[in-house]
Amino acid sequence: MEDKIDIRQYSPLALAYMGDCIFDLCVRTYLLKQANMPANKLHQKAKAVVNATSQSKMYKELIDIVTEEERAILKRGRNASSNTRAKNATMIDYKNATGLEALFGYLYLKGDQERINQLFKICLNIINS
């Protein structure tokens, strides 16, 4: 029998680790549903969405519209201490992106695919506006 772990006990960086994958999967799924195109073109389009600058923009919009529980996860992720440094973004954008990824990881581990889909649609609207 598998022990249940309280997902609120996971470190925000562990949640972001999972959320990075989940957010990337959402983007890849969305792009594939848009059109059948070469993998390199898909990758280029995905990079335009899955990067710290874009994710930081999403974070800034979501922070005011999510639930209190979700806002707490966003902030925990943003405020987490990481030894990793941003490569092509400011440190603020990198931290905000970590917060966004933590939220997606949290929702995934919570099993709330419906909320992931809702927030991802909002993220797409933010990035496409």
C-alpha positions in Angstrom: 0.0 0.0 0.0 1.3 3.4 -1.0 1.6 6.1 1.7 -0.2 9.3 1.0 2.1 12.3 1.2 0.6 15.7 1.9 1.6 17.7 -1.2 1.7 20.9 0.8 4.8 19.4 2.4 6.8 19.2 -0.8 9.4 21.9 -1.3 8.4 24.6 -3.7 11.3 23.7 -5.9 10.1 20.1 -6.0 6.7 21.3 -7.1 8.3 23.6 -9.7 10.4 20.6 -11.0 7.1 18.7 -11.6 5.3 21.8 -12.8 8.0 22.5 -15.4 7.2 19.2 -17.0 3.4 19.7 -16.7 3.4 23.2 -18.2 5.7 22.0 -21.0 3.3 19.1 -21.7 0.3 21.6 -21.8 2.2 23.7 -24.3 3.2 20.8 -26.5 -0.3 19.3 -26.5 -1.8 22.7 -27.4 0.7 23.2 -30.3 0.2 19.7 -31.7 -3.6 20.3 -31.7 -3.1 23.5 -33.6 -1.4 22.0 -36.6 0.8 19.1 -37.8 4.2 20.7 -38.3 7.9 19.6 -38.2 9.3 19.0 -34.7 11.8 21.9 -35.1 9.0 24.3 -35.7 7.0 22.9 -32.8 10.1 23.4 -30.6 10.6 27.0 -31.7 6.9 27.8 -31.0 7.1 26.1 -27.6 10.2 28.0 -26.6 8.3 31.3 -27.2 5.9 30.2 -24.4 8.0 28.0 -22.1 10.6 30.6 -21.0 11.1 32.6 -17.8 10.1 35.9 -19.4 6.8 34.6 -20.7 6.0 32.6 -17.6 6.8 35.7 -15.4 4.2 37.7 -17.4 1.7 34.9 -16.7 2.6 34.9 -13.0 2.0 38.6 -12.7 -1.5 38.3 -14.2 -2.5 35.1 -12.4 -1.5 36.3 -8.9 -4.6 38.5 -8.7 -7.1 36.0 -10.1 -6.2 32.7 -8.5 -7.6 31.3 -5.2 -5.9 32.0 -1.9 -4.5 28.5 -1.8 -3.1 28.9 -5.3 -1.7 32.3 -4.5 0.2 30.9 -1.6 1.8 28.2 -3.8 2.7 30.9 -6.5 4.4 32.9 -3.8 6.2 29.9 -2.2 7.6 29.0 -5.6 8.6 32.6 -6.3 10.3 33.0 -2.9 12.2 29.6 -2.9 15.9 29.8 -2.7 17.6 28.2 -5.7 21.2 27.6 -6.5 20.2 27.9 -10.2 20.7 31.2 -12.0 18.6 32.5 -14.8 20.3 32.1 -18.2 18.3 34.3 -20.5 16.1 36.3 -18.1 16.2 38.6 -15.1 16.3 37.0 -11.7 12.9 38.4 -11.0 11.4 36.8 -14.1 13.2 33.5 -13.2 11.7 33.5 -9.7 8.2 34.4 -11.0 8.5 31.5 -13.5 9.4 29.2 -10.7 6.3 30.2 -8.9 4.1 29.5 -11.9 5.7 26.1 -12.4 5.2 25.3 -8.7 1.5 26.0 -9.1 1.2 23.7 -12.0 3.2 21.0 -10.2 1.0 21.4 -7.1 -2.2 21.2 -9.1 -0.9 18.1 -11.0 0.0 16.3 -7.8 -3.3 17.3 -6.3 -5.0 15.6 -9.3 -6.8 18.8 -10.4 -6.5 18.5 -14.2 -9.6 20.7 -14.7 -7.9 23.6 -12.9 -4.7 23.1 -14.8 -6.7 23.3 -18.1 -8.5 26.5 -16.9 -5.3 28.2 -15.8 -3.4 27.1 -18.9 -6.1 28.7 -21.1 -5.7 31.9 -19.1 -1.9 31.7 -19.6 -2.4 31.4 -23.4 -4.6 34.4 -23.4 -2.0 36.4 -21.5 0.8 35.5 -23.8 -1.3 36.0 -26.9 -2.5 39.4 -26.0 
